[in-house]
Amino acid sequence: MPFGSLSAIMAQDFRDALLWHMTRNGTTVAELSRETGVSRDVINKVRLRAGASTSVENAMLIAAFYGKSVNQFILCEDVDQVGRLKNLVELISPEVRPLVEAQIRGLLNARPGK
């Protein structure tokens, strides 16, 4: 899903937010890369070079790691658990959403004492 790169202003805001989130959550570059699939080189480029940009797709993956949309990530907003789940579901392709819904319903039906 190619989206292009972030604008120069958004790239700086994204960089600031990345540094803030990594510091606040104690996230390492290795952990972020492993969990998002975004290469260490890309993460380090954004972290270390003012004005460096990344693709919108990478921005979405990094924001999703923190359970946020790109806008919530850039604004350093706190998101509750329901909001984090909503943000993750929005990243799932429409074809896969019925499967996720069925799995959630299965979990609900399997609860003891339902």
Backbone torsions as a table, in degrees:
resi	resn	phi	psi	omega
1	MET	NA	81.9	-179.0
2	PRO	-71.9	130.9	-178.2
3	PHE	-121.5	-14.1	-174.8
4	GLY	94.8	-170.6	-177.2
5	SER	-101.7	161.1	174.1
6	LEU	-70.8	149.7	175.6
7	SER	-66.2	164.1	-177.8
8	ALA	-58.9	-44.7	-179.7
9	ILE	-66.3	-45.1	-180.0
10	MET	-65.7	-34.7	179.1
11	ALA	-61.3	-42.6	178.7
12	GLN	-66.4	-43.0	177.1
13	ASP	-62.3	-40.0	179.1
14	PHE	-64.7	-42.5	178.6
15	ARG	-60.1	-48.0	178.9
16	ASP	-59.5	-42.9	180.0
17	ALA	-66.9	-38.9	178.4
18	LEU	-60.8	-47.7	178.6
19	LEU	-60.8	-42.3	179.8
20	TRP	-62.7	-48.8	-178.1
21	HIS	-65.4	-41.9	-179.5
22	MET	-64.1	-41.5	179.0
23	THR	-67.5	-48.3	-176.6
24	ARG	-61.4	-37.7	-175.5
25	ASN	-100.8	-1.0	-179.3
26	GLY	64.5	32.8	-178.0
27	THR	-81.0	132.9	175.0
28	THR	-92.6	160.4	176.3
29	VAL	-60.8	-42.2	-179.3
30	ALA	-60.8	-45.0	179.8
31	GLU	-63.5	-46.8	-178.8
32	LEU	-62.3	-42.1	178.9
33	SER	-64.7	-47.1	-178.8
34	ARG	-61.0	-43.5	-174.5
35	GLU	-80.9	-23.2	-177.0
36	THR	-105.1	-22.6	-174.0
37	GLY	82.6	1.0	176.3
38	VAL	-81.6	131.0	-174.5
39	SER	-63.7	152.0	176.1
40	ARG	-58.9	-37.7	-179.9
41	ASP	-59.8	-43.5	179.7
42	VAL	-66.1	-45.5	-179.7
43	ILE	-61.7	-45.8	179.3
44	ASN	-64.6	-38.6	178.0
45	LYS	-58.5	-47.2	-179.2
46	VAL	-66.6	-40.6	-178.9
47	ARG	-65.3	-41.9	-166.1
48	LEU	-100.4	-16.0	-176.8
49	ARG	-116.8	111.6	176.3
50	ALA	-58.9	134.2	179.0
51	GLY	85.6	-6.3	177.8
52	ALA	-69.9	142.5	-177.7
53	SER	-114.5	171.2	172.7
54	THR	-140.2	173.5	179.1
55	SER	-75.3	157.6	176.3
56	VAL	-61.8	-37.4	178.7
57	GLU	-60.3	-45.5	177.2
58	ASN	-63.4	-39.7	178.2
59	ALA	-60.9	-41.7	179.0
60	MET	-64.4	-41.5	-179.9
61	LEU	-65.6	-41.9	179.5
62	ILE	-67.2	-45.5	178.4
63	ALA	-60.5	-41.4	-179.6
64	ALA	-63.8	-32.0	176.4
65	PHE	-56.0	-36.1	178.9
66	TYR	-92.3	7.2	177.5
67	GLY	74.2	28.9	-173.6
68	LYS	-128.5	158.1	167.3
69	SER	-76.5	167.5	178.9
70	VAL	-61.0	-42.0	179.3
71	ASN	-62.8	-45.2	178.3
72	GLN	-62.1	-38.6	179.4
73	PHE	-63.0	-50.0	-177.9
74	ILE	-63.4	-36.5	179.7
75	LEU	-82.3	-1.8	-179.5
76	CYS	55.0	40.5	179.8
77	GLU	-78.8	145.3	170.4
78	ASP	-79.6	140.6	-179.1
79	VAL	-128.5	131.3	179.4
80	ASP	-76.0	175.0	-174.9
81	GLN	-60.3	-42.3	179.2
82	VAL	-63.7	-40.8	177.3
83	GLY	-62.9	-40.5	178.2
84	ARG	-63.3	-43.6	178.4
85	LEU	-63.1	-43.0	178.2
86	LYS	-59.5	-45.3	179.8
87	ASN	-61.7	-39.0	179.5
88	LEU	-69.0	-42.3	179.6
89	VAL	-61.7	-36.2	179.9
90	GLU	-65.0	-21.1	178.1
91	LEU	-82.3	-15.3	-178.5
92	ILE	-79.2	139.3	-179.6
93	SER	-63.6	148.3	-179.3
94	PRO	-55.9	-30.8	-179.9
95	GLU	-68.2	-28.8	-175.4
96	VAL	-91.8	-20.5	-176.6
97	ARG	-55.3	-41.0	177.8
98	PRO	-60.3	-34.9	177.5
99	LEU	-65.1	-43.9	178.4
100	VAL	-62.9	-43.3	178.5
101	GLU	-61.0	-42.9	178.9
102	ALA	-62.7	-38.8	178.3
103	GLN	-65.7	-40.9	178.4
104	ILE	-64.1	-44.5	178.4
105	ARG	-61.9	-38.8	176.8
106	GLY	-61.9	-41.2	176.5
107	LEU	-62.9	-41.6	179.7
108	LEU	-65.8	-39.8	179.7
109	ASN	-71.2	-23.7	-178.4
110	ALA	-86.9	-2.6	-179.1
111	ARG	-62.1	139.3	174.4
112	PRO	-69.5	138.5	176.7
113	GLY	69.0	29.1	-178.1
114	LYS	-66.1	NA	NA
